[in-house]
């Protein structure tokens, strides 16, 4: 649901025809699920990443309906789920054998980006919620201070986004150069450095470039557009293998991986189109 909402919101912001009432209805339903879902007697918020993506899917739009209630609830779960070292770990985490910390850093960076988005709401959130978010962000920032590039290109895109949020232009410049260097000749990015192009990761990298204000005037963006246009299937989807089976069954594909890959390809394309 977060990726559906995110893609539709990006599309609406760029002038595509979107059923606004349906989008609002789906958003309300998704927050309701996050607020009410219970497992083993505990309210879960969904997966940890679900909460982060629900926040990011709202963009800069003023919160509607039960979104503020959802954000306030997410802060309590972020506090509960944060590890003593300041990191977060998704329950269904994708962890490469030779880069175990990298997965924790990816999950942590997504959460930090969500917290940053929530903090932009200012006094629309309760004071205690804002204080909690600030504490969590500070602990996470300390954890990420020792982060070093590993194998995953989504790590690189996320590090770029976090550096932009932290107003570190020199680091942004360095990471942008590295991200460009990892682009494959066909225009896509692999899940890991040097890997075959993958629509899911290509969409994430395009989203990062779009967040820096890059559009079709940029050659890196244009090459990525061509890769995605060339690989889209007749029904509008992109084939996306399961990242969780990357090292064991690299050809594993199912409806969920196709949805995520298609959503990210769409979000990446939209994020680099002019408004």
N, C-alpha and C positions, 0 to 999 in steps of 0.2 A: 504493500500500500504506500509506504513513503515514496518509493520510486515512481509510482503512478502519479501521485500528487505533485512531486517535484517536477516531473516532465511536463505535466499539464500547466503548472504555474509558470514555468519558464516559457512555454509556448504562448500562453496568454499575454505575458509581458512583451512578447515580440510580435503581437498582432495576429497570431493564428486564431482561427475560430475555435473557441473552447466553450463548452456549456458551463457557464459560471455557477448556475444553481446546482448542477450535478457535482461540480468540483467542491463546492461548499458542503454538500451533503456527504460526500465521501470523506472529506477532511474531518467533519464532525464525528462520523462513524469511527474513523481510525483513532481519534483521540479518546472516544468513549471506550473502545477496546483496550487501549493502553491504560486507561484509568480503572478498568474493571477486571481485567484478566487476572485470574487466580490460579496458582499452581502450588499444591501441597500446603494450602492454607495461607499462602503469602501472595500479595499483589505484586505482579512482576513488571508491569510497564511494557511487557513484550520482551524480546531479546534486548540486551543492553544497547546494541547498535540501532535497534528500532527506534529507541527514544532519541538518539542523536540525529538519525535521518529524518524523523518527524519534525524536529526543530529546524533542520536545514532546509527541509522541503517547503517551509513557509517563507523563506527568503527574508526580504526586508518589509514584507507586507504587514500592516497592523494586525494583531491577533484578533480573531473572530471567535464567537461562541465559546466553546469549552477549551480553547487553545491555552489561555492563561492558566486555567486550572491544571491543564496537562503539563505545562512548563513547570509550575510550582511543584507538582508531584514528581516530575523527573528529577528535580534538584535533590529531593530527599533520597531517591534511589541512586543518583550519582554519588552522593555522600556515602551511602551504604555499600556500594559496589567498589569504591576506590580502594586500592591496595595501600598498605602502609608506605610503600615507596613512591606513591603518587600516581601510579599507573592504573589503567582499567584493562580488563581482559574479557572479551566476549565469550559467552558460554559455548558457542559453536565455532571456535576460532580456527583460522587457517594458519598453520604454523609449519614453516619449512625446517627441515631437520638441521641444516647447517646455519640457520639464522633465527634461533628461537626467540630472542628478544625483539626482533623486528615486528613480529605480530602484535606484541604488547604495545609497541610504539605506534603502530597503525591504529589500533583501537583507541589508544589514548589521544592521538591527534584528532581523530573524528570527534571525540567527546569534547576536546578543547575548542574545536571550531563551533560545535553546538553551543557550548557555554558562552563563547563570544557573541553568538547570534542572540542568545537570550539576554545577555547583558545590555544589548542595544535597546531593549525595551524600557530600560530605566525604571522609573517609579510606577510603571504599569505592573511590575512584579512586587510582591511584598518585600519589605526591608530585610527580613531574615533570609528570604530566598536569595536576594542579591548578595548578602554577606556570605552565605554558604557557597554560592557560585564562585565568588572571588577567592575563597580559601581553597576550593578544589582546583581552580585554575593555577594558583600559585604552586601548589604541591605538584601538579602535573608538569608545570614548566620546569621545575627542579629536576624531575625525572627525565624529561626530554633534553636537558642540557647536555647529557652524555650520548645522545643518539648519534649513530653513525650510519651512513648509507650501507644497505645490505644488498639483497638481490631483487627486491620487488620495486617495480616502477611506480606502483601506487603510493609506496612510502615516499618516493621522491616528489610526486605531485602534492601529497599532503604536507610534506615538510616545507614546500614552497608556499602553500597557502597559510601555514602557521607563521612562517617568517614574514609574510605580508601583513598578517594581523598584528604581529609584534613590532611592525615598523622597523625592519632591519633590511634596508635597501641593498647593502653589500651582499648579504646572504641571499637575498632574492635573486640578485644578478648571477651569483655563483650557481645557485640551484637551477635557474632558468637555463643557463648554458649547459649544465649536465643533462637536464630533461630534453633539450633539443638534440644533444648528442646520442641519446638513447633511442631516438626515433628510427625505425627501420626504413629501408629503401622504399617499401611499398606505402609508407606514410603512417603506418600504425605503430603502436607500442606493444611489446610483449608483457605478459604478466610479470616475468622476471627479465632482468637485463640480458639482452642477446637472444631472448626467446621469440617464437613466432608471434606475429601481430595478433592482438586479441581485442575484440570490440569493447569489452567491459573496461579494460585498462585504458584503451585509446580514448574512450569517453571521459574517464576520470582525468586524464592528462589534458584533454581539450578543455574540460571545465576549469582546470587550474589556469590554463592560458587565458581563457575568457575572463576569469576573475582578475587578471592583470590588465584587462582592457584590450587584449589582442583579438583581432577579427580576421576576415579574409584577406586583408592587406599583408598579413604575415605569411611568409612561405611555409613555415612549419605547420600553421593552421591549414593552409590550402592543401598540403600533402595529406594531412590527416582527413580532411573532408573527402578527398578522392578515394582514400582507402575505405572509408565507411560507405560512400556511395557505391563503390564497386562491389562491396561484400554484402550489401543488404539483400535479403531474399524477397521473392515476389509478394509474400504476405505481409511485408513490412518489418519482419523480425531480422535479427542477426543471430547466427549460430554462436553460442558461447558455451564452451566446455566448463565443467565444474572445476573451480580452483582448488576445492578441498581434495580432489583426486589427482592433482597436478603431477605428483611424483609416483603415483601408483596406477591410476587408470586415466591417462591424459585425454582419452576420447569420450569420457563420460559426459553425457548431455541429458538434461531433463527440463521440464517446463519452468522450474524456478531459475535455473541458470540462464535459460533463454530470455526470461522476463528481465532479469537483472542486466544481462548484457545488452538487451534491446533498450532498456530504460537509460542505461549509462551512455550508450551511443547517441541516443536522442538528446539527452541533457547536454552532452558535450557539443553536439552540433548547434543546439539552440544557444548555448552560453557564448558561442563565438560568432553568432549572427548579430547584426546591428539591431538595436531596439527600434 
